[in-house]
Amino acid sequence: MPRDEAAEPADPALSCTVPEAPEQTSGRGSEYPTEARNMMDIAVAAFSCDITRVMSLQLSYAFSHILHSWLGHTSDHHTMSHDGQDRRRELQEIDAWYSEQIAYLLGRLDSVSEGDGTLLDNTLVVVGRELGSTAHRMERVPFVMAGGARGALKTGRYLDVDGQDHAKLLVSIAQLMGLETSSIGNRKPDSGPLSGLV
C-alpha cells in the first residue's frame, strides 16, 4: 500500500509479543505439521512487531516428497500424483490439510489487534501453487487473496481470469503496495496489471 500517514500501521508496541522459541525438531517428516505451524507463528510475530512488511512462506516445493503420515498416507505426495493410480481422495486430503494451515495463519493474523482492526485487516495474504494440475500445466492455477489489504482491495469476490498471465497478478499486487511498475519477470515484459482486480 502507498506509504502515507493514513497507511502507517498502529504502533507495533501495542501488538508486538515476542513468542517463546519453538522446540527444535529433528527434521523428520512426521514433525512437518509442527514445523509449518512454527513458521507461521514466527511470520505473525514478525508482522506484529513490524520487523518486516513482506514475507514469503513456502509450505512445500514442486517435487514434494513429504509423506503425510498424519493423514494415514503411505506414499509421498509427489509419488502419489504420478503413480498412475486413482489418488484423488489422498490428494484432496493433502489439499484440505494445506488449506487448514492457511486458515490457521489467517486466524492468527486476525487475532492480533491493530488500532481499529486486526493485523489481517491490514495484510494481504496471497496463496497459490506452482501448477494448475498434476500434468504440470500452468493454466488454471488457483490463487486466493485474503485479508483486508488496509482497504486497498475489494474482498469477498470470485474472479475468473482464465487466460491472463500470472505476472499480471504480481504486477497488481506490487501496484497495491505503491510500487510503480508494469512488469514482473521476463516471460511477458510490460504485462501490466490484472484487469478486474481493483
Phi, psi and omega per residue, in radians:
M1 nan 2.654 3.119
P2 -1.030 2.478 -3.106
R3 -1.595 1.648 3.008
D4 -2.278 -3.134 -3.071
E5 -1.048 -0.677 -3.117
A6 -1.160 -0.451 -3.069
A7 -1.646 -0.044 3.140
E8 -1.180 2.402 -3.136
P9 -1.261 2.875 3.050
A10 -1.075 2.797 3.102
D11 -0.943 2.075 -3.095
P12 -1.058 -0.387 3.126
A13 -1.112 -0.397 -3.134
L14 -1.273 -0.520 -3.052
S15 -2.117 -0.032 -3.056
C16 -1.416 2.023 3.034
T17 -2.229 1.991 3.141
V18 -1.320 2.074 -3.085
P19 -1.339 2.849 2.994
E20 -1.142 2.551 3.087
A21 -1.122 2.344 3.129
P22 -1.169 2.687 3.073
E23 -1.145 2.477 3.140
Q24 -1.222 2.392 3.121
T25 -1.857 2.889 -3.079
S26 -1.453 -0.207 -3.083
G27 1.493 0.073 3.095
R28 -1.316 2.662 -3.058
G29 -0.994 -0.589 -3.097
S30 -1.165 -0.322 3.132
E31 -1.637 0.043 -3.118
Y32 -0.981 -0.766 3.110
P33 -1.026 -0.708 3.112
T34 -1.146 -0.743 -3.139
E35 -1.108 -0.715 3.128
A36 -1.098 -0.790 3.126
R37 -1.109 -0.702 3.111
N38 -1.039 -0.757 -3.127
M39 -1.133 -0.676 3.120
M40 -1.174 -0.685 3.095
D41 -1.099 -0.702 3.097
I42 -1.108 -0.729 3.133
A43 -1.057 -0.806 -3.135
V44 -1.097 -0.736 3.122
A45 -1.103 -0.722 -3.133
A46 -1.115 -0.713 3.088
F47 -1.187 -0.795 -3.063
S48 -1.156 -0.485 3.104
C49 -1.622 0.096 3.125
D50 0.983 0.625 3.066
I51 -1.327 -0.567 3.090
T52 -2.592 2.788 3.086
R53 -2.083 -0.090 3.108
V54 -2.378 2.377 -3.121
M55 -2.633 2.514 2.981
S56 -1.934 2.335 3.127
L57 -2.275 1.890 -3.114
Q58 -1.784 2.017 -3.086
L59 -1.498 -0.289 3.097
S60 -2.717 -2.943 -3.116
Y61 -2.525 2.961 -2.949
A62 -0.999 -0.750 3.140
F63 -1.800 0.916 -3.051
S64 -1.064 2.043 3.051
H65 -1.826 0.459 3.099
I66 -1.202 2.269 3.058
L67 -1.659 1.932 -3.109
H68 -1.419 1.166 -3.072
S69 -1.121 -0.526 3.135
W70 -1.188 -0.214 3.034
L71 -1.713 0.043 3.141
G72 1.495 0.249 -3.107
H73 -1.476 2.606 3.124
T74 -2.051 -0.062 3.050
S75 -2.104 2.576 -3.120
D76 -1.280 2.884 -3.012
H77 -0.992 -0.933 -3.068
H78 -1.136 -0.734 3.135
T79 -1.059 -0.766 -3.126
M80 -1.095 -0.548 -3.081
S81 -1.353 -0.127 -3.080
H82 -2.347 0.181 -3.025
D83 -1.536 0.103 3.058
G84 1.419 -0.039 3.112
Q85 -1.646 2.839 3.071
D86 -1.368 1.726 -3.075
R87 -1.903 0.354 -3.080
R88 -0.985 -0.736 -3.120
R89 -1.065 -0.861 -3.114
E90 -1.132 -0.729 -3.119
L91 -1.179 -0.622 3.058
Q92 -1.168 -0.635 3.077
E93 -1.100 -0.695 3.112
I94 -1.152 -0.800 3.109
D95 -1.054 -0.704 3.122
A96 -1.124 -0.697 3.132
W97 -1.104 -0.776 3.102
Y98 -1.096 -0.664 3.096
S99 -1.089 -0.645 3.089
E100 -1.115 -0.622 3.122
Q101 -1.182 -0.705 3.097
I102 -1.130 -0.710 3.090
A103 -1.058 -0.670 3.085
Y104 -1.073 -0.820 3.138
L105 -1.051 -0.802 -3.135
L106 -1.103 -0.696 3.096
G107 -1.098 -0.706 3.112
R108 -1.142 -0.740 3.095
L109 -1.087 -0.668 -3.114
D110 -1.282 -0.263 -3.127
S111 -1.496 -0.123 -3.100
V112 -1.716 2.036 -3.128
S113 -1.333 2.358 3.068
E114 -2.421 1.698 3.098
G115 1.056 -2.086 -3.091
D116 -1.480 -0.012 -3.108
G117 -2.560 -2.629 -3.142
T118 -2.135 2.980 3.089
L119 -1.039 -0.617 3.090
L120 -1.137 -0.646 3.099
D121 -1.064 -0.503 -3.058
N122 -1.808 0.236 -3.056
T123 -2.244 2.610 2.977
L124 -2.000 2.091 3.100
V125 -1.881 2.142 3.128
V126 -1.942 2.106 -3.107
V127 -1.988 2.240 3.127
G128 -2.611 3.133 3.046
R129 -2.371 2.837 -2.996
E130 -1.407 -0.313 -3.089
L131 -2.356 2.748 3.103
G132 -1.570 -0.258 -3.141
S133 -2.770 2.958 3.103
T134 -1.285 -0.106 3.070
A135 -1.540 0.289 3.089
H136 1.060 0.670 3.079
R137 -1.611 2.478 -3.121
M138 -1.581 -0.137 -3.099
E139 -1.452 2.698 3.046
R140 1.025 0.676 3.066
V141 -1.349 2.143 -3.133
P142 -1.396 2.455 3.027
F143 -2.224 2.469 3.031
V144 -2.079 2.285 3.059
M145 -2.000 2.104 -3.072
A146 -2.202 2.721 -3.138
G147 1.771 2.828 -3.072
G148 -1.432 -0.281 -3.124
A149 0.886 0.590 -3.130
R150 0.926 0.614 3.074
G151 1.426 0.067 -3.081
A152 -1.401 -0.189 -3.058
L153 -2.359 2.328 3.069
K154 -1.274 2.183 -3.067
T155 -1.823 3.119 3.087
G156 1.308 0.534 -3.099
R157 -2.225 2.728 2.938
Y158 -2.015 2.175 -3.138
L159 -2.022 2.265 3.029
D160 -1.739 1.856 -3.091
V161 -2.083 0.548 -3.131
D162 -0.851 2.396 3.080
G163 1.639 -0.303 3.121
Q164 -1.486 2.516 -3.095
D165 -1.183 2.506 3.115
H166 -1.066 -0.530 3.134
A167 -1.013 -0.545 -3.136
K168 -1.122 -0.647 3.080
L169 -1.104 -0.770 -3.134
L170 -1.144 -0.652 3.068
V171 -1.099 -0.762 3.124
S172 -1.049 -0.757 3.132
I173 -1.113 -0.751 3.111
A174 -1.061 -0.731 3.128
Q175 -1.175 -0.638 3.067
L176 -1.049 -0.527 -3.130
M177 -1.533 0.101 3.056
G178 1.600 0.129 3.119
L179 -1.473 2.383 3.117
E180 -1.630 1.634 3.136
T181 -2.599 2.674 3.052
S182 -2.164 0.159 -3.054
S183 -2.609 2.454 2.986
I184 -2.406 2.225 -3.108
G185 1.380 3.129 -3.085
N186 -2.082 0.091 -3.141
R187 -1.203 -0.672 3.127
K188 -2.412 1.387 -3.096
P189 -1.010 2.485 3.123
D190 0.956 0.795 -3.136
S191 -1.164 -0.463 -3.040
G192 1.337 -3.135 -3.094
P193 -1.400 2.997 3.115
L194 -1.381 2.110 -3.109
S195 -1.188 2.424 3.090
G196 1.521 -0.038 -3.097
L197 -1.402 -0.777 3.140
V198 -2.033 nan nan
